[in-house]
Amino acid sequence: MAEAHVRADDGVKKPKHEQKPVRRPKEGQSWTIPKDLDPDEVLTHYLTEQRTSGIALKYGIRRGALARWLCQVRPKEWKEIQVIRALCTKEDGLEQIYDATTGLRLARARALIDSAQWELEKLDSANYGDKQWVNVQVDHRYQVEAGLFESALELVKSMRGIAPAQPKEIIDLQIDAKQQSDPK
């Protein structure tokens, strides 16, 4: 009788983790931004450093406070830097896909790409979002009273073969309808 609990990968050597997990530095504790802090200097750090927690630790403030302050002080530059960071993250994910040796590394790389693409769509939808356009033209030449037709199909059938009315005729019809409903 065969044992039912034997795993399919039993006896296959599992790869050792080549990289140790990166420990993120603790960020600062303060929510207040120092008055002498230069936003352009902080934005430069955002371009050159990979982790925002290290930038926040350098200034002794919380990461959320730093991001909120930059959004308020330099919104356009902040958005541009976030787009650049997302593009770099997407490229990193593509490189990791090519170098992936395990399924876990491949899944992580795909998650990086998905995350970066989502950020790009939200930050700059004109350049990185879906290109779906809908043009709608509304023709107000026909006016239909709601109680005349039982269904939309009946309305469509009744409108087949009707030539479009001229604007003057529509105005005359509207005036006649008002006079009939509002006798003085």
Backbone bond lengths (Angstrom), bond angles and torsions (degrees), N, CA, C in turn:
res aa  C-N    CA-C-N  psi(-1)  N-CA   C-N-CA  omega(-1)  CA-C   N-CA-C  phi
1 M - - - 1.437 - - 1.530 109.14 -
2 A 1.337 117.22 132.58 1.468 121.51 -178.52 1.523 110.06 -82.47
3 E 1.318 113.64 147.11 1.458 118.42 -179.91 1.525 109.65 -80.27
4 A 1.318 118.15 134.14 1.466 122.78 -175.89 1.515 112.13 -85.37
5 H 1.298 118.93 -14.33 1.466 120.82 -174.87 1.528 114.06 -95.02
6 V 1.310 119.22 5.70 1.457 122.19 -178.94 1.523 108.43 -75.27
7 R 1.318 116.74 129.09 1.466 121.56 -178.77 1.521 110.94 -78.19
8 A 1.317 115.96 153.08 1.462 121.21 -179.71 1.521 111.49 -68.01
9 D 1.331 116.75 -31.67 1.463 119.85 -178.98 1.528 112.23 -98.30
10 D 1.290 116.93 20.15 1.459 120.86 -179.08 1.527 109.04 -65.04
11 G 1.298 116.78 128.42 1.448 122.56 179.79 1.517 113.82 92.67
12 V 1.341 117.85 -9.18 1.457 120.98 178.84 1.523 107.68 -84.37
13 K 1.336 115.62 128.54 1.461 118.76 -179.94 1.522 109.81 -71.30
14 K 1.293 114.90 132.16 1.455 120.10 178.95 1.525 108.97 -89.95
15 P 1.359 116.61 140.04 1.473 118.14 -178.49 1.520 111.41 -68.16
16 K 1.314 114.80 142.49 1.458 118.94 175.08 1.511 108.59 -78.69
17 H 1.306 115.27 148.22 1.469 119.72 179.53 1.518 109.03 -71.02
18 E 1.345 115.23 118.58 1.457 119.16 -179.62 1.531 111.45 -75.70
19 Q 1.303 116.26 -32.65 1.465 119.38 -177.75 1.513 109.61 -108.32
20 K 1.296 114.00 137.83 1.456 118.60 173.89 1.523 107.99 -83.11
21 P 1.316 116.95 148.35 1.466 117.65 179.29 1.526 111.02 -61.75
22 V 1.308 115.61 138.73 1.460 121.06 -178.77 1.522 108.29 -80.83
23 R 1.295 115.29 126.43 1.467 119.52 177.88 1.518 108.42 -88.86
24 R 1.297 114.96 125.43 1.459 119.30 179.09 1.522 109.35 -78.62
25 P 1.319 116.64 137.79 1.458 118.00 177.61 1.518 110.12 -68.89
26 K 1.304 114.71 149.14 1.468 118.19 176.57 1.506 108.38 -67.70
27 E 1.323 115.17 138.59 1.458 119.00 179.45 1.528 109.50 -85.01
28 G 1.322 114.74 167.03 1.461 119.84 179.55 1.518 112.08 -63.97
29 Q 1.310 116.49 166.94 1.463 121.15 -174.88 1.529 113.59 -102.15
30 S 1.307 117.56 -14.96 1.463 120.39 -173.00 1.525 111.47 -83.35
31 W 1.327 115.79 143.04 1.459 121.70 174.57 1.517 111.55 -98.73
32 T 1.331 117.00 -5.73 1.467 119.42 -179.31 1.520 109.91 -97.27
33 I 1.317 114.85 139.90 1.455 121.87 -178.73 1.527 108.39 -90.96
34 P 1.336 118.62 130.74 1.468 119.86 176.77 1.528 110.73 -61.41
35 K 1.311 116.89 142.44 1.469 121.86 -176.71 1.530 112.24 -66.05
36 D 1.323 117.78 -29.07 1.458 120.37 -177.29 1.540 113.13 -90.11
37 L 1.324 117.82 7.14 1.458 121.16 -178.86 1.523 110.33 -74.51
38 D 1.329 115.92 125.73 1.458 122.43 -178.08 1.530 109.23 -88.95
39 P 1.351 118.48 117.91 1.466 120.05 -177.94 1.533 112.97 -64.21
40 D 1.326 117.44 -32.59 1.462 119.51 179.84 1.530 111.43 -66.53
41 E 1.329 116.04 -36.34 1.465 120.44 177.06 1.533 110.26 -65.49
42 V 1.323 115.98 -42.18 1.467 119.98 179.62 1.531 110.13 -65.61
43 L 1.329 116.74 -40.21 1.464 120.21 178.36 1.529 111.35 -63.57
44 T 1.326 116.79 -35.20 1.466 120.54 176.09 1.521 110.35 -63.18
45 H 1.335 116.55 -40.00 1.469 119.93 177.13 1.529 110.48 -64.06
46 Y 1.325 116.85 -37.29 1.460 119.89 178.15 1.525 111.42 -62.33
47 L 1.323 117.05 -31.64 1.466 120.15 178.13 1.522 112.95 -77.01
48 T 1.328 116.79 -32.88 1.464 119.83 -172.95 1.518 114.36 -97.03
49 E 1.310 117.97 -24.74 1.459 120.34 -177.31 1.517 110.30 -104.79
50 Q 1.320 115.52 150.88 1.453 119.50 -174.20 1.529 112.10 -86.77
51 R 1.300 118.42 -36.96 1.458 120.63 -173.41 1.534 110.77 -108.62
52 T 1.317 114.54 130.19 1.467 119.56 -179.71 1.521 111.92 -74.34
53 S 1.319 117.16 -24.00 1.466 118.64 178.98 1.528 110.56 -66.07
54 G 1.334 118.36 -34.15 1.470 121.32 177.13 1.522 111.75 -67.75
55 I 1.324 116.62 -36.27 1.469 120.23 177.37 1.530 109.59 -65.86
56 A 1.331 115.58 -44.41 1.465 119.55 179.90 1.527 110.96 -63.92
57 L 1.322 117.12 -39.02 1.459 120.70 178.87 1.521 111.25 -63.71
58 K 1.343 115.92 -38.50 1.459 120.87 179.72 1.533 111.36 -58.82
59 Y 1.315 116.51 -36.32 1.470 120.36 -178.91 1.526 112.98 -97.42
60 G 1.327 117.22 -3.77 1.457 121.14 176.79 1.521 113.89 73.38
61 I 1.316 117.49 25.81 1.466 120.23 179.64 1.521 109.62 -127.30
62 R 1.306 115.22 165.42 1.456 120.35 -179.39 1.527 110.74 -73.12
63 R 1.302 115.30 148.81 1.467 122.06 -178.59 1.534 111.42 -61.54
64 G 1.314 117.59 -42.03 1.463 121.57 179.17 1.521 112.17 -64.33
65 A 1.325 115.97 -38.90 1.470 119.87 178.90 1.523 110.27 -65.86
66 L 1.308 116.57 -40.53 1.465 121.19 179.95 1.533 110.48 -64.65
67 A 1.321 116.80 -44.61 1.474 120.70 179.93 1.524 110.57 -64.71
68 R 1.329 117.48 -44.52 1.474 120.89 179.64 1.524 110.57 -61.71
69 W 1.317 116.95 -42.31 1.473 121.43 -179.54 1.530 110.58 -63.88
70 L 1.329 116.92 -44.24 1.460 119.82 179.38 1.532 111.69 -64.87
71 C 1.329 117.06 -36.75 1.471 120.39 176.69 1.523 111.50 -62.78
72 Q 1.316 116.54 -34.42 1.463 120.45 -179.00 1.520 111.79 -80.37
73 V 1.334 117.34 -40.13 1.461 121.44 -173.03 1.527 112.15 -82.84
74 R 1.315 118.04 -43.65 1.461 122.70 -177.54 1.538 110.18 -132.43
75 P 1.337 118.41 68.55 1.469 119.31 -173.76 1.527 114.42 -63.20
76 K 1.321 117.65 -41.89 1.470 119.99 -177.97 1.531 110.72 -66.45
77 E 1.324 117.05 -47.12 1.453 121.33 -179.55 1.533 111.15 -64.92
78 W 1.339 115.65 -38.82 1.462 120.99 179.44 1.531 110.18 -61.11
79 K 1.323 115.91 -43.85 1.455 120.15 -179.81 1.536 110.83 -65.09
80 E 1.326 116.76 -42.70 1.465 120.32 178.86 1.529 111.24 -61.41
81 I 1.306 116.96 -40.66 1.463 120.77 -179.77 1.529 110.31 -68.27
82 Q 1.322 117.16 -37.56 1.465 119.44 177.89 1.526 110.88 -65.31
83 V 1.334 117.20 -36.78 1.467 120.93 176.24 1.531 109.55 -64.30
84 I 1.326 117.20 -44.14 1.476 121.39 179.21 1.526 110.38 -61.62
85 R 1.337 116.83 -44.60 1.462 120.50 179.31 1.527 111.27 -62.95
86 A 1.335 116.87 -39.04 1.462 120.25 179.15 1.527 110.74 -66.84
87 L 1.333 116.90 -39.50 1.463 119.96 176.74 1.525 111.27 -62.64
88 C 1.321 116.17 -41.76 1.472 120.17 178.41 1.527 111.06 -65.21
89 T 1.331 116.48 -39.90 1.462 120.25 178.14 1.520 110.30 -63.56
90 K 1.324 116.68 -39.97 1.464 120.75 178.66 1.529 110.18 -63.65
91 E 1.336 117.14 -43.54 1.466 120.39 177.51 1.524 111.38 -63.62
92 D 1.340 116.63 -40.60 1.471 119.83 176.90 1.527 110.35 -59.85
93 G 1.316 116.60 -41.82 1.459 120.56 178.92 1.515 111.88 -63.08
94 L 1.332 117.05 -40.65 1.468 120.03 177.53 1.522 111.36 -63.45
95 E 1.332 116.84 -42.35 1.466 119.91 177.74 1.524 110.74 -63.17
96 Q 1.329 116.64 -39.14 1.458 120.25 179.90 1.527 111.57 -68.18
97 I 1.337 117.06 -31.00 1.467 119.26 175.61 1.523 109.85 -63.16
98 Y 1.332 116.78 -44.74 1.466 120.35 -179.52 1.529 111.86 -64.80
99 D 1.334 116.65 -32.57 1.465 121.07 -176.44 1.527 113.39 -95.23
100 A 1.326 118.13 0.05 1.470 120.91 -174.52 1.525 110.56 -64.98
101 T 1.325 115.37 130.10 1.463 120.79 178.26 1.522 111.75 -110.10
102 T 1.313 117.02 -14.03 1.465 120.75 179.07 1.531 108.75 -131.36
103 G 1.304 114.33 163.88 1.460 120.20 177.60 1.515 112.23 -63.80
104 L 1.318 116.11 -34.75 1.456 119.63 179.63 1.527 111.48 -65.75
105 R 1.315 116.63 -41.83 1.474 120.14 178.22 1.532 110.69 -66.04
106 L 1.313 117.01 -37.78 1.452 121.00 177.48 1.530 110.95 -64.99
107 A 1.311 116.67 -42.87 1.465 120.68 178.48 1.526 110.95 -64.11
108 R 1.319 116.93 -39.92 1.469 120.51 177.90 1.527 111.08 -64.03
109 A 1.323 116.41 -41.55 1.464 120.47 179.23 1.522 110.65 -64.29
110 R 1.319 116.83 -42.72 1.465 119.94 177.74 1.522 111.22 -63.32
111 A 1.316 116.80 -39.01 1.463 119.98 178.58 1.527 110.81 -64.62
112 L 1.331 116.78 -38.50 1.470 119.92 175.89 1.522 111.50 -60.94
113 I 1.317 116.38 -44.81 1.456 120.47 -179.89 1.522 110.58 -64.38
114 D 1.320 117.44 -44.50 1.469 120.74 179.46 1.522 111.39 -61.39
115 S 1.323 115.96 -43.14 1.455 120.69 179.64 1.528 111.14 -63.61
116 A 1.320 116.30 -45.21 1.467 120.34 179.73 1.522 110.96 -64.73
117 Q 1.330 117.06 -40.82 1.467 119.95 179.28 1.524 110.81 -64.24
118 W 1.319 116.90 -40.42 1.466 120.69 178.02 1.533 110.15 -61.39
119 E 1.330 116.21 -45.65 1.464 119.52 178.69 1.521 111.55 -61.72
120 L 1.324 116.79 -41.87 1.461 120.06 179.13 1.528 111.14 -62.64
121 E 1.325 117.37 -41.73 1.465 120.28 178.92 1.516 111.68 -64.14
122 K 1.317 117.27 -37.24 1.463 120.23 -178.59 1.528 111.60 -77.57
123 L 1.315 117.41 -36.64 1.463 120.63 -177.68 1.517 112.97 -78.94
124 D 1.335 116.95 -38.10 1.465 120.70 -174.77 1.527 108.72 -142.83
125 S 1.325 115.76 71.64 1.462 119.97 -175.10 1.521 112.23 -67.83
126 A 1.339 117.90 -23.19 1.468 119.70 179.62 1.528 110.97 -65.04
127 N 1.312 117.78 -36.02 1.460 121.38 -178.00 1.528 113.93 -99.08
128 Y 1.336 117.78 -28.59 1.454 120.26 -173.08 1.520 113.69 -120.85
129 G 1.321 118.30 -1.16 1.459 120.50 -179.22 1.515 111.92 -88.08
130 D 1.317 115.41 176.98 1.457 120.75 176.95 1.513 109.41 -67.79
131 K 1.293 115.67 140.82 1.460 121.29 -179.43 1.532 108.87 -99.35
132 Q 1.300 116.74 77.41 1.453 121.53 177.63 1.512 108.06 -118.45
133 W 1.307 115.24 117.14 1.454 120.56 -178.26 1.517 108.88 -118.74
134 V 1.298 115.20 139.97 1.450 121.30 176.91 1.515 107.62 -126.18
135 N 1.327 116.09 121.61 1.458 121.04 175.21 1.515 108.13 -104.50
136 V 1.307 116.39 129.61 1.456 121.39 -179.00 1.515 108.44 -124.06
137 Q 1.317 115.55 129.38 1.451 120.60 173.41 1.512 107.02 -115.30
138 V 1.308 115.93 129.91 1.454 121.19 -179.71 1.516 107.93 -107.99
139 D 1.313 115.09 127.93 1.456 121.15 179.50 1.523 107.54 -105.31
140 H 1.314 116.74 111.23 1.465 121.74 -176.18 1.528 112.17 -94.54
141 R 1.307 117.91 19.88 1.459 119.52 -175.84 1.521 112.64 -77.89
142 Y 1.301 118.34 -21.82 1.463 120.54 -178.98 1.512 109.11 -106.55
143 Q 1.300 116.05 130.09 1.457 120.71 174.42 1.519 107.69 -118.06
144 V 1.301 116.99 128.18 1.454 121.62 -176.11 1.513 107.94 -124.32
145 E 1.315 115.90 133.25 1.458 119.42 175.65 1.510 108.30 -83.10
146 A 1.305 117.00 143.05 1.456 122.05 -171.47 1.520 113.33 -66.59
147 G 1.296 119.80 -35.04 1.449 121.78 -174.02 1.508 114.85 -79.62
148 L 1.310 120.44 -7.10 1.454 122.00 -174.49 1.518 113.54 -76.27
149 F 1.318 118.67 -31.61 1.452 121.17 -173.00 1.518 109.79 -118.63
150 E 1.322 114.98 142.86 1.457 120.70 -179.45 1.525 112.09 -78.64
151 S 1.355 116.34 -33.24 1.456 118.95 -176.87 1.523 109.85 -144.88
152 A 1.310 114.99 165.91 1.462 120.33 177.98 1.521 110.42 -66.29
153 L 1.340 117.33 -33.11 1.461 120.54 178.77 1.526 111.06 -63.43
154 E 1.315 116.33 -41.47 1.460 120.94 177.86 1.534 110.28 -63.27
155 L 1.332 117.51 -39.06 1.457 121.84 177.88 1.516 111.15 -63.03
156 V 1.345 116.71 -45.20 1.464 120.54 -179.24 1.518 110.05 -64.53
157 K 1.334 117.36 -42.99 1.461 120.28 179.18 1.525 111.16 -61.71
158 S 1.322 117.41 -37.82 1.462 120.01 -178.64 1.526 112.15 -72.33
159 M 1.333 117.96 -23.84 1.460 120.59 -177.43 1.523 112.20 -87.92
160 R 1.318 119.10 -11.65 1.460 121.04 179.01 1.514 109.54 -66.04
161 G 1.314 114.82 134.96 1.455 119.84 177.30 1.514 114.23 84.41
162 I 1.319 118.80 -1.21 1.463 121.19 178.12 1.514 108.34 -85.54
163 A 1.290 116.60 129.21 1.467 121.14 177.58 1.522 108.35 -80.22
164 P 1.330 117.85 145.65 1.461 119.90 178.67 1.528 111.12 -61.69
165 A 1.308 115.85 138.78 1.464 121.58 179.47 1.511 110.13 -81.48
166 Q 1.284 116.09 154.50 1.455 121.47 176.43 1.531 108.26 -77.68
167 P 1.322 118.16 151.65 1.462 120.89 -178.94 1.524 113.11 -56.26
168 K 1.327 118.86 -38.06 1.464 121.34 -179.69 1.522 110.16 -63.48
169 E 1.349 117.47 -40.26 1.447 121.24 178.31 1.523 111.07 -63.36
170 I 1.307 117.50 -38.37 1.466 121.01 178.61 1.518 109.61 -64.10
171 I 1.313 117.14 -44.47 1.462 120.66 179.58 1.517 109.85 -61.53
172 D 1.344 117.58 -43.43 1.461 120.85 178.51 1.520 110.89 -61.09
173 L 1.336 117.11 -42.02 1.467 120.54 178.74 1.521 111.12 -63.28
174 Q 1.331 117.23 -39.97 1.459 120.43 179.56 1.521 110.79 -66.22
175 I 1.323 117.11 -40.40 1.470 120.37 179.29 1.523 109.86 -64.99
176 D 1.357 117.45 -43.51 1.461 121.36 178.95 1.517 110.30 -61.22
177 A 1.351 117.39 -41.68 1.461 120.88 -179.01 1.522 110.88 -64.80
178 K 1.325 118.19 -39.64 1.463 121.41 178.60 1.521 111.11 -66.18
179 Q 1.326 116.74 -39.65 1.465 120.10 -179.64 1.512 111.36 -66.68
180 Q 1.329 117.62 -36.36 1.443 120.79 179.60 1.517 111.60 -71.27
181 S 1.336 117.09 -37.18 1.477 119.56 -178.09 1.517 112.34 -83.43
182 D 1.309 118.69 -20.50 1.456 122.70 -176.21 1.535 111.03 -123.73
183 P 1.333 120.83 66.15 1.472 119.46 -179.71 1.514 110.56 -72.06
184 K 1.347 114.65 140.03 1.474 118.85 -177.31 1.505 111.23 -104.43
